[in-house]
């Protein structure tokens, strides 16, 4: 199997294990998320129940305050708190999923609506009672007492002693009736109402008896005027009693029953939600702890597997590479007998071992070629020495005549150079005369003169080179005379002669080039350069 395939499979296994960890983590987070969502729902339920409970308790406090003090502001506050509790109950119903809680909440909503309606009716009855007391009892009672007091005083002042005494008794009954009526209004006890009614019954009976005995007169008329007010007073007091009875019945039958029931239901919802919160919190904590332990365990397994895989891959790669490195080092040191490891493998190490083995085979081939080349070089060297000896013998026979011929040529070149030098001096003199005579072609003549000076310098250099060539030729002659002493001296002399010939050729080429330049400059000078052109042609012919 290829190394890349091994690595791929190993990493694939690690990735799969990590995927398992991720899946477990996802499930754990999902479970924890559901738990937190449920916990949040329970918290909403608990908060809503607590808010309902607080609003309901506050509402009941203001209801009691209203019933005791009659403060109308307490009505608005109590109704507002009750309605807030109703809104919270309706909102709570929207987040509930348990049938039991839904049923309790629906019952609470119905009870809250009944409680609010009952309190409104109680408040209406209480306000009506207070109004009847204020506009009826508190107005009619003092007026009746004032009328009876005035009547009694007038009867006494008129000398009607018996009438005055009886009206004073009526005033006493009125005062007792009013006192018990006020006591009833304050205590709202049945006994106080009965006592007050009895006093008013006695008052009316005595009034009718007195009026019957009088038949007419001032006292009769005055009693007849007071009688409707007394009847109204009794009627209003009885109406107040009926309102109180209705109010108390609603308080005892609805408010005092529904109110505690609402608080009890709300508290049960709150307590259940609170217990569920506590249980869910513990369950969620245990779930998270379990998920963390499981994730850590699987992560540890992944780490161990990754370490084992890394060690295995490291050994499977490093050992053959180390062996191959040792083989390559031995090959580099020249040990071609070393064994190349890894040729029996079926992965990339096998390819590397094959490459190293190719280097080994090539090195062996190069070694064989070097040995064969060395043998061939030795054989060629022997052949070369034999050929050189033969060539030296031949060269010794022919070099004398060559040297003599070269010497003669060099002498001839020297004579020609001297002649060229003289002609060049003559040409320079003629060019100077021509330049002085022709002012119109001053620029061209100056150019020709410059070229002539260059030519003169070149000719002088040629003379020097010729002299040098003569010296070299002389030395060559001397060395040629000693050629029979050593083969190496003959070879060097031949090379020197070749250099002389090459130098003479270069001098001739340079002279020819200077003559050509002089011809070009003479052509540019026109008529003034014709004589110089003739001299330049002779120099060129001499160079050739």
C-alpha positions in Angstrom: 0.0 0.0 0.0 1.2 3.5 -0.8 2.4 5.7 2.0 -0.1 8.3 0.9 -2.9 5.7 1.2 -1.7 4.8 4.6 -1.7 8.4 5.7 -5.1 9.0 4.2 -6.6 6.0 5.9 -5.0 7.0 9.2 -6.3 10.5 9.1 -9.6 9.3 7.8 -9.9 7.2 11.0 -9.0 10.2 13.2 -11.5 12.4 11.3 -14.2 9.8 11.8 -13.4 9.6 15.6 -13.5 13.4 15.7 -16.8 13.3 13.8 -18.1 11.0 16.5 -17.0 13.4 19.1 -18.7 16.2 17.2 -21.9 14.3 16.9 -21.9 13.5 20.6 -21.2 17.1 21.3 -24.0 18.1 19.0 -26.5 15.8 20.7 -25.2 17.0 24.1 -25.7 20.6 23.1 -29.0 19.8 21.6 -30.1 18.1 24.8 -28.7 20.9 26.9 -30.4 23.4 24.6 -33.8 21.7 25.0 -33.2 21.6 28.8 -32.3 25.3 28.9 -35.3 26.1 26.7 -37.6 24.1 29.0 -35.9 25.7 32.0 -36.5 29.1 30.4 -40.2 28.2 29.9 -40.5 27.1 33.6 -38.8 30.4 34.6 -41.4 32.3 32.6 -44.1 30.3 34.3 -42.6 30.9 37.7 -42.2 34.6 37.1 -45.7 34.9 35.7 -47.2 33.0 38.6 -45.2 35.2 41.1 -46.4 38.3 39.3 -50.0 37.1 39.4 -49.7 36.2 43.0 -48.3 39.6 43.9 -50.9 41.5 41.9 -53.7 39.4 43.5 -52.5 39.9 47.0 -52.1 43.7 46.4 -55.6 43.7 44.9 -57.1 42.0 48.0 -55.3 44.5 50.2 -56.9 47.4 48.4 -60.3 45.7 48.4 -60.1 45.5 52.2 -59.0 49.0 52.4 -61.9 50.2 50.3 -64.4 48.2 52.3 -63.0 49.6 55.6 -62.3 53.2 54.6 -64.5 53.7 51.5 -61.5 55.3 49.7 -62.6 55.3 46.0 -58.9 55.4 44.9 -58.5 52.0 46.3 -61.2 50.7 43.8 -59.1 51.7 40.8 -55.9 50.3 42.3 -57.6 47.0 43.2 -59.2 46.6 39.7 -55.9 47.5 38.0 -54.0 44.9 39.9 -56.7 42.3 39.3 -56.7 43.0 35.6 -52.8 42.8 35.5 -53.1 39.4 37.1 -55.7 38.4 34.5 -53.3 39.5 31.6 -50.4 37.6 33.1 -52.7 34.5 33.4 -53.7 34.8 29.8 -50.0 35.3 28.8 -49.0 32.3 30.9 -51.7 30.1 29.1 -49.8 30.7 25.8 -46.6 29.1 27.0 -48.0 26.1 28.9 -48.0 22.6 27.4 -49.0 20.5 30.4 -52.8 19.7 30.5 -53.0 20.0 34.2 -51.4 23.5 34.3 -53.5 24.6 31.4 -56.7 23.5 33.2 -55.6 25.3 36.4 -54.7 28.4 34.5 -58.0 28.4 32.6 -59.9 28.0 35.9 -57.8 30.9 37.3 -58.7 33.1 34.4 -62.4 32.4 34.9 -62.1 33.0 38.6 -60.2 36.2 38.0 -62.9 37.4 35.7 -65.6 36.5 38.3 -63.5 38.2 41.0 -63.2 41.4 39.0 -66.9 41.4 38.2 -67.9 40.6 41.8 -65.6 43.4 43.1 -67.1 45.8 40.7 -70.6 44.9 42.0 -69.4 45.1 45.6 -67.8 48.5 44.9 -71.0 49.6 43.3 -73.1 48.4 46.3 -70.7 50.0 48.7 -70.7 53.3 46.8 -74.5 53.2 46.7 -74.6 52.5 50.5 -72.2 55.4 51.2 -74.3 57.7 49.0 -77.5 56.7 50.7 -75.9 57.4 54.1 -74.5 60.7 53.0 -77.6 62.0 51.1 -80.3 60.2 53.1 -79.4 59.2 56.6 -77.0 62.0 57.3 -79.5 64.6 55.9 -82.9 63.3 57.1 -81.8 62.3 60.6 -80.6 65.7 61.9 -83.5 67.4 60.2 -86.0 65.1 62.1 -84.2 65.6 65.3 -84.3 69.4 64.8 -88.1 69.3 64.0 -88.9 67.2 67.1 -86.7 69.4 69.3 -88.4 72.6 68.0 -91.8 71.1 68.4 -91.1 70.1 72.0 -89.8 73.6 72.9 -92.8 75.3 71.3 -95.2 73.0 73.1 -93.6 73.8 76.4 -93.5 77.5 75.7 -97.2 77.4 74.7 -98.1 75.9 78.0 -99.0 72.5 76.5 -97.2 70.5 79.2 -98.7 67.1 78.3 -98.0 67.6 74.5 -94.5 68.9 75.4 -93.8 65.8 77.6 -95.0 63.4 74.9 -93.1 65.1 72.1 -90.0 64.9 74.3 -90.6 61.2 74.6 -90.9 61.0 70.8 -87.6 62.9 70.6 -86.0 60.4 72.9 -87.2 57.5 70.7 -85.9 59.3 67.6 -82.5 59.8 69.2 -82.3 56.2 70.3 -83.3 55.0 66.8 -80.8 57.3 65.1 -78.1 56.2 67.5 -78.7 52.5 66.8 -78.9 53.3 63.1 -75.5 55.0 63.2 -74.2 52.1 65.3 -75.5 49.7 62.6 -74.0 51.7 59.8 -70.6 51.5 61.6 -70.8 47.9 62.7 -73.2 46.6 60.1 -74.4 44.1 62.7 -77.9 42.7 62.4 -78.7 43.4 66.1 -78.0 47.1 65.8 -80.3 47.3 62.8 -83.1 45.5 64.7 -82.7 47.7 67.7 -82.8 50.8 65.5 -86.0 49.6 63.7 -87.7 48.8 67.0 -87.1 52.3 68.2 -88.5 53.7 65.0 -91.6 51.4 65.2 -92.1 52.6 68.8 -91.7 56.2 67.6 -94.3 55.9 64.9 -96.7 54.1 67.2 -96.5 56.8 69.9 -96.8 59.5 67.2 -99.9 58.0 65.8 -101.4 57.6 69.3 -100.5 61.3 70.1 -102.0 62.5 66.8 -105.1 60.5 67.4 -105.6 61.9 70.9 -105.0 65.5 69.6 -107.1 65.2 66.5 -105.9 68.7 65.4 -103.9 71.6 66.4 -100.4 72.9 66.1 -98.8 69.8 67.5 -100.9 67.5 65.3 -100.0 69.5 62.2 -96.3 69.5 63.0 -96.3 65.8 63.7 -98.1 65.2 60.4 -95.4 67.2 58.6 -92.6 65.2 60.2 -94.1 61.7 59.5 -93.0 61.5 55.8 -89.3 62.2 56.7 -89.4 59.5 59.3 -90.8 57.0 56.8 -88.1 58.0 54.3 -85.5 57.6 57.0 -86.7 54.1 57.7 -86.9 53.2 54.0 -83.4 54.4 53.3 -82.1 52.5 56.3 -83.8 49.3 55.1 -82.3 49.8 51.6 -78.9 50.3 53.1 -79.3 47.0 55.0 -80.3 45.2 51.7 -77.2 46.7 50.0 -75.1 45.5 52.8 -76.6 42.1 52.7 -76.0 41.8 48.9 -72.5 43.2 49.3 -71.6 40.8 52.1 -73.1 37.9 50.3 -70.9 38.7 47.2 -67.9 39.2 49.5 -68.5 36.0 51.4 -69.7 33.9 48.4 -67.3 35.2 45.7 -64.5 37.4 46.8 -63.7 35.5 50.0 -64.0 32.2 48.1 -62.6 33.0 44.6 -59.8 35.2 45.9 -58.1 32.5 48.0 -58.8 29.9 45.3 -57.0 32.1 42.8 -54.1 32.5 45.1 -54.0 28.8 45.8 -54.1 27.9 42.1 -51.4 30.5 41.3 -49.2 29.2 44.1 -49.7 25.6 43.0 -48.6 26.6 39.5 -45.6 28.4 40.9 -44.6 25.6 43.2 -44.9 23.0 40.5 -42.9 25.1 38.1 -40.3 25.7 40.8 -40.0 22.0 41.5 -39.7 21.3 37.8 -37.0 23.9 37.5 -35.0 22.4 40.3 -35.4 18.9 38.9 -34.7 20.0 35.3 -31.6 22.0 36.5 -30.2 18.9 38.2 -31.1 16.7 35.2 -29.5 19.2 32.7 -26.4 19.4 34.9 -26.1 15.6 35.0 -26.7 15.4 31.2 -24.0 18.0 30.6 -21.6 16.3 33.0 -22.2 12.9 31.3 -21.7 14.5 27.8 -18.4 16.2 28.9 -17.1 12.9 30.4 -18.0 11.0 27.2 -16.5 13.7 25.0 -13.3 13.7 27.1 -13.1 9.9 26.9 -13.6 9.8 23.2 -11.1 12.7 22.8 -8.6 10.7 24.8 -9.2 7.6 22.6 -8.7 9.8 19.5 -5.5 11.2 21.0 -4.1 7.7 21.8 -5.0 6.4 18.3 -3.4 9.5 16.7 -0.2 9.0 18.8 -0.1 5.2 17.9 -0.7 6.0 14.3 2.0 8.7 14.3 4.5 6.4 15.9 3.7 3.6 13.5 3.9 5.9 10.4 7.1 7.4 11.8 8.8 4.0 12.3 7.5 2.7 8.9 8.9 5.8 7.2 12.0 6.7 9.2 13.7 3.2 9.4 13.8 2.6 5.6 14.8 6.2 5.0 17.6 5.9 7.5 18.8 2.6 5.8 18.6 4.3 2.4 20.5 7.3 3.7 23.3 5.1 4.9 23.4 3.4 1.5 23.6 6.7 -0.3 26.4 7.9 2.1 28.4 4.7 1.3 27.8 5.3 -2.4 29.0 8.9 -2.0 32.1 7.6 -0.2 32.9 5.3 -3.2 31.7 2.0 -1.7 29.9 0.6 -4.7 29.4 -2.8 -3.0 26.8 -1.5 -0.5 23.3 -3.0 -0.5 20.4 -0.7 -1.4 17.5 -1.4 1.1 13.8 -1.0 0.2 13.8 -2.6 -3.2 11.3 -5.3 -1.9 8.7 -2.7 -0.7 5.6 -1.7 -2.7 5.4 2.0 -1.8 7.2 5.2 -2.5 10.2 3.9 -0.6 10.6 1.3 -3.3 10.7 4.1 -6.0 13.4 5.9 -4.0 15.4 2.7 -3.6 15.2 2.1 -7.3 16.5 5.6 -8.0 19.4 5.0 -5.6 20.1 1.6 -7.2 20.2 3.4 -10.6 22.9 5.7 -9.2 24.8 2.7 -8.0 24.6 0.9 -11.4 25.6 4.2 -13.1 28.6 4.6 -10.8 29.7 1.0 -11.5 29.4 1.7 -15.2 31.4 4.9 -14.9 34.1 3.0 -13.0 34.4 0.5 -15.8 34.5 3.3 -18.4 37.2 5.1 -16.4 39.4 1.9 -16.3 38.9 1.4 -20.0 39.6 5.0 -20.7 42.8 4.9 -18.7 44.0 1.9 -20.6 43.2 3.6 -23.9 45.0 6.8 -22.8 48.1 4.9 -21.9 48.1 3.2 -25.3 47.5 6.5 -27.1 50.4 8.1 -25.2 52.7 5.4 -26.3 51.6 5.8 -29.9 52.0 9.6 -29.5 55.6 9.3 -28.3 56.5 7.0 -31.2 54.9 9.4 -33.7 56.7 12.4 -32.2 60.1 10.6 -32.4 59.4 9.8 -36.1 58.3 13.4 -36.7 61.3 14.8 -35.0 63.6 12.8 -37.2 61.8 14.0 -40.3 61.7 17.6 -39.0 65.4 17.6 -38.3 66.1 16.8 -41.9 63.9 19.6 -43.3 64.1 22.3 -40.7 67.5 23.5 -41.8 66.3 24.5 -45.3 63.2 26.1 -43.8 65.1 28.2 -41.4 67.5 29.3 -44.1 64.5 30.3 -46.3 62.9 32.2 -43.5 66.1 34.1 -42.7 66.3 35.2 -46.4 62.7 36.3 -46.4 63.2 38.3 -43.2 66.2 40.1 -44.7 64.2 40.9 -47.7 61.4 42.3 -45.6 63.8 44.4 -43.7 65.2 46.0 -46.9 61.6 46.6 -48.1 60.7 48.3 -44.8 63.7 50.6 -45.0 62.7 51.6 -48.5 59.1 52.2 -47.4 60.4 54.4 -44.5 62.3 56.5 -47.0 59.4 56.8 -49.3 57.1 57.6 -46.3 59.4 60.5 -45.3 59.5 61.8 -48.8 55.7 61.6 -49.0 55.4 63.4 -45.7 57.5 66.3 -47.1 55.5 66.5 -50.3 52.2 66.5 -48.3 53.5 69.3 -46.1 54.4 71.4 -49.2 51.0 70.8 -50.8 49.2 71.7 -47.6 51.1 75.0 -47.4 50.3 75.9 -51.0 46.6 75.1 -50.9 44.6 77.3 -48.3 41.2 76.4 -49.8 41.7 72.7 -49.0 43.3 73.4 -45.6 41.0 71.1 -43.7 41.5 68.2 -46.1 45.3 68.7 -46.2 45.4 68.6 -42.5 43.5 65.4 -42.6 46.0 64.0 -45.1 48.8 65.2 -43.0 47.4 63.5 -40.0 47.0 60.3 -41.9 50.6 60.7 -43.2 51.8 61.1 -39.7 49.9 58.0 -38.8 51.4 56.2 -41.8 54.9 57.4 -40.8 54.3 56.1 -37.3 53.0 52.8 -38.7 56.1 52.5 -41.0 58.4 53.2 -38.1 56.6 50.5 -36.1 56.9 48.2 -39.1 60.6 48.8 -39.1 60.8 48.0 -35.4 58.7 44.9 -35.9 60.9 43.9 -38.9 64.0 44.4 -36.7 62.3 42.3 -34.0 61.4 39.7 -36.6 65.0 39.6 -37.8 66.1 39.0 -34.3 63.6 36.3 -33.8 64.6 34.8 -37.1 68.3 34.8 -36.0 67.3 33.1 -32.7 65.3 30.7 -34.7 68.3 29.9 -36.8 70.4 29.4 -33.7 67.8 27.2 -32.2 67.4 25.3 -35.4 71.2 24.7 -35.5 70.8 23.1 -32.0 67.7 21.1 -33.0 69.6 17.8 -33.0 70.2 18.3 -29.2 66.6 17.9 -28.1 63.2 17.2 -29.7 61.5 19.7 -27.4 63.7 22.5 -28.6 62.8 21.8 -32.2 59.1 22.0 -31.3 59.5 25.3 -29.6 61.5 26.7 -32.4 58.8 25.7 -34.9 56.2 27.4 -32.8 58.4 30.6 -32.6 58.8 30.5 -36.4 55.1 30.2 -36.8 54.6 33.3 -34.6 57.1 35.2 -36.7 55.3 34.3 -39.8 52.0 35.3 -38.2 53.5 38.6 -37.1 54.9 39.4 -40.5 51.4 38.6 -42.0 49.8 40.9 -39.4 52.3 43.7 -40.3 51.5 43.3 -43.9 47.8 43.4 -43.2 48.2 46.5 -41.0 50.3 48.2 -43.7 47.8 47.4 -46.3 45.0 48.8 -44.1 47.0 52.1 -43.5 47.6 52.4 -47.3 43.9 51.9 -47.9 43.1 54.7 -45.3 45.7 56.9 -46.9 44.1 56.3 -50.3 40.7 57.2 -48.9 42.0 60.4 -47.3 43.8 61.4 -50.6 40.5 60.9 -52.5 38.8 63.2 -50.0 41.5 65.8 -50.5 40.9 66.0 -54.2 43.6 67.4 -56.4 45.9 68.1 -53.5 46.0 64.5 -52.5 46.8 62.9 -55.9 50.5 62.7 -55.2 49.9 61.2 -51.9 47.5 58.7 -53.5 50.4 57.5 -55.7 52.6 57.0 -52.7 49.9 55.2 -50.8 49.5 52.8 -53.8 53.2 52.0 -53.8 53.0 51.3 -50.1 50.1 48.9 -50.7 52.0 47.1 -53.5 55.0 46.8 -51.2 52.8 45.4 -48.4 51.3 42.9 -50.8 
